[in-house]
């Protein structure tokens, strides 16, 4: 697989002509890679692409993967940022979410990474699960603050069909998701982190000054990106593509110097909808000039008409020609955005 990833990097080097600013190992459990595999991938990146002198290089990891030996190995690589899937610092939450690690391992992974000099750490936290009381949620945030992590990504628990949790809820072994509790805990999250000097720069993301995610911010700003490996997605500003989600087929195709991907050309409606969805999630909001400059007048006029309801409901406000979500609107971001979408 590592050889195939390096081959794909070489096959697609003409797709990225500007210097690479960020590198992200994610979309699975890349911390399972051994040191040789990681270094082989880095060698291929630096051989085939122009990379800025100090790129943000993130590795996603589960707490139980970050042993002392593993962190020591990773310190010798260009990786300078960890994204650790904590989810919760409480065992009852972790058992309900079917996570492999426990609360002690969650805390140990963060402290160990810090001891080895990794300052740029982001953790994921989940709120609104049936086992997460308001008190437990507040304690989760207190522990995160005590650990001194400079970035937190936090999401409401969602129940995917045909999962263990879905089965437990269907059989009344676990209470159903309480949307009122999720909205309340989201507000606790916002109030707690902003009171502790975190910048709420995207609906689910909070960072201290100097520690906002460069990689994710580039996604949200609509910059192009290249995804390598099975299931990986790419975007060049006009087209979206994705690799086949099948390891054996991916390996066979790459061995034949063929890219196992599909390409979708985004039409004007697609690009408009994506702009609305992403910009409204960001602290800066959606600027009217972006619509006016990049889309027909009809798009501009219809948008102004449709967003009036949200202005009246005080879920959106207008400031300096930027539409931004109010505190009430932030928890409703996806619904607000979808109401503004254009349909073919």
N, C-alpha and C positions, 0 to 999 in steps of 0.2 A: 504493500500500500504506500509506504513512504517513497519507494522508487517511482511509483505511478504519479504521486503528487508532484514530485520533482520534475517528471517528464511533462506533466500538464503545465507547470510553471514555465517551462521552456517553450512549449507549444504556443502559449498565449502571451508571450512577452511583448508582442507588438500591440496588444490591447491597452497597455498602460504606458503612455509616453511621458507623463509628468512625473516628477520625483514622488516616491511613495512616502507618505507622512505617517501612516499607522499600519500596524500588522496585528492581526487578531487571530489567535488560536482558539476556536470555539465551535459551538454547534455539536457538541458531543462531550467526550471526556479526554481532551488532548493531553491531560496530565499523565495518562497511562503510557504515553510515548517515552521510550528510554532516551538517554542523553544523546546517543549516536543518531537516532532518528530525528530528534529536534535539530541537532547541529547540521545534519544533511539537508534538511529543509531550509534552514537559514542560509547555508552555502549556496543553494540553488536560487534563493531570492536575491541575494546580493550579487550573484553572478549575472543574472538575467535582467535585473531592474535597477534603475537609479533610485537610491534611498537617501533621504535627508540625513544629516549627521546625527541627530538625536531623535529617532522616531519613537512614538508611543508603541510599545510592544506588549500586548496583553495575552495572558494565558488563563483560560477558564479551568477551574479545578474544584473537585469535591473535597471537603475537609479531610476525609479519611485517606485521600491520596497524598496529602501534603505531610509526609513524614519528614523528619529532620534531614535524613539522607537525600530525599527528593528535593527539598528546598535548597540544600547545599549545592546539588547538581545544577539546578535551574539558575542559581546565582552566577554560574560561570557562562551563561548564555546571554544573548542580547535582551532577554525578557526583563522588563522593568516595571510591570504592573500585573497584579493578580486580580482575577474576578472569582471570588470564592462563593460557592453556592450554599451559604449557611442555612437559609430559609427560616430557621428559628433557633433560639438558644434554649429551648425547652423540649425535653424528651417526649412529652405527650403530643406536642405538635408534630415532631419528626416521625413518630410512629404512625400517626394518622396520615401523613404525607408519604409514607412508605420509603423514607430516606434511609440510606445505609449507615450514616454516621449518627453519633449521639451528641448531646449538648457539650460534654467535655471536649470531644474532638473538635467541635466547632470553635470553641474558645482557643484551644491549643493551636489550631492551624493559623489563626490570625496572629497570635503572640509569637509563634515560631517564625513566621514570615517577617514580622517586624524585627525580631532578634537578628535575622540574617541581613537586615538592611533594606528590606522592601517597604518603602514608605507609601507608595502609590497602590493602595488596596481598595477595591470595591467589594461590598458584600451584597448578596440578595437576601431580602427578608419578605416573608409572606404574611399578610394580615387577613382577617376575616374568615379564618377556618373555624369549623365547629368547636375545636378544642381551645381556640385562642380567645380568652376573655379580655376585656379592656385592660384589666390589671396585668395579665401576662404580656399583652402587647406593649404596654408602657414599660415593663421590665425589659422586654426585648430591646427596645430603643435605648434604655438606660445602659444596658450592657454594651451595646454598639458604641455609644458615646464614651463610656469608660475605656473601651479598647482603643479609642482614638482613630478609628478608621475615617479617612477623609472623603469617602464617597459611598453612598447607599442607593441601591436600586430596590424599589419595593412595589409589590404587586398584590392585588386581591386574589385570593385563591379561586381558581376556576375548576370545575369538575368536568373532566373529559369523558365522553361516552365509553363504556366497556372497560373502565378502569376499576381497580379494587375499591377505590373510594366511591365511585358511582354505584357499584354493586351494594356497598354497605348502606348508602343513603336509600337506595331503592328498597332494601330489606329492613329499613327503619332501625338499623344498628347504629347509625350516625345521623344526627339532625341535619336537615337541609340547610343550604347556604342562606344566611340571613343578610339580605342586602342592606337593611338599615344599619346593622352592626358593621358591615363593611364600609359604609359611608362614614359612620362615626369614627372608625379606626383610621380611615384615610385622613380625616381631619386632625386626629391626634398626631398622626405621622407628620403632617404639614406643620402644625403648630409647634411640635417638639423640635423638629430639625431646624426650622427657620429661626427659632428662639436661640439655637446653638450655632448660629452663623453659617448654616448650610444654605447654599443658593438652590432654590427650587427651579431648575432651569429646563426641566421637561416633566411632564405629568408624573412619571414614575421615578424620576432621577433627581438626586440631591447631592451636591458636592461642595466642599470647601473651596475657597478662592485658590486657583492654580491646580485644582484636581478634577475639573470637569472632564468627562470622557471625550477625548478628541475624536476617537474612532466613531462612537455613536453620534456625536454632534455632526460629523461629516455626512452620515446617513441622513439625518434629519434636515440638513441643509441642501440635500439633493445632489451631493457630489457623487461622481462615479466610483464604483468599487469592483474588485475582481474576487470572485469566490472560487476556491480551489478544493477539489475533492468531491466524493459522492454527495449528492443532494445540495451542494453549494450553489448559492444564487449570486448573480452578477448584475450590474446596472451601468449603462454607459451614458445616461442622460436622456436617451430616446428609446432604448430597447432593454428589456429584461430577459435574462436567460438563466437556466438552471440545469445542473448536471443530474443525470439519472440517479435515482435513489436505490441503486442496486450495486453492491460492491463487486460481485463477480463480473457483471456486464461492464462496469466502469473499468475494471482492470484489463479486460479483453480489448475494449475499444482503445484505451490509451496505449496498449502494447502495439496496436496497429497505427499509431499516430493519428487517431481520429478522436475528435472531441465528442463525448457522449452527452450532448446537451440539446435543449430545445430553446428557441428564441421567440419572444413575444414582442411585437412592435406596438408600443403604447400609442393609442390615439389621443386626440385632444382631451376627450372626456376623462380618460385614464390619468393623464398627466395633471389635469385640473383637480380631480378627486384626491390624488396623492398629495398634491400641494396643500390642499385644504386640511387633510387629515394630519399631516406631519406638522405644518406650521402652527395649527391651533394647539398642539400638544406642547409647543415650546414657549419659553418665557417671553421671547420677543413677539410672538403672535404672528398673524397673517397680515402682511402689508398690502394695501389696496393697489399700490403701483405695480406689484408683481403680477397681479391679475391683469391690470390694464396693459402692461407692456408685452405680456406673453400669450394673451388669449383674445379672441374676438370680443367686440363690444357687448354682444349678447351675453357672454359669460359674466362680464362685469355687472351688467344691469340685473340679470337674474340673481346673482349672488347678493347684491344689495337688497333686493326684494325679499329673498328667502331668509336672510339673517336678521331681518327686522323683528321676527318673533322672539329670537333669543335675546335681542337687546331689550325688548319689552319685559321678558321674563327675568332679566338681570342675571343671565348666565354668561353673557358676553358684553364687553364694553369696548368703546372705540376711543383711542388716544393716539394723537399724532398719525392718523391714517393707518394705525395698526389695530386689528381686532384681536383682543385677548380674552381668555376665559376668566371669569370672576372666580372667587373661592367656591361659590356654589356650583359653578359650571365645570370646575376641574374634574370632579368625580363623574360627570356626565359627558366627558369629552368625546367618546366614541359615538354616542348617540347624536350629539350636536353635529359632529362632522358628517355623519352619514345622511343627516337631514339636508345637508347642503350639496350633496353629490349630484352630479349630472348623470342621467341614465341614457344609454344608447337607445 
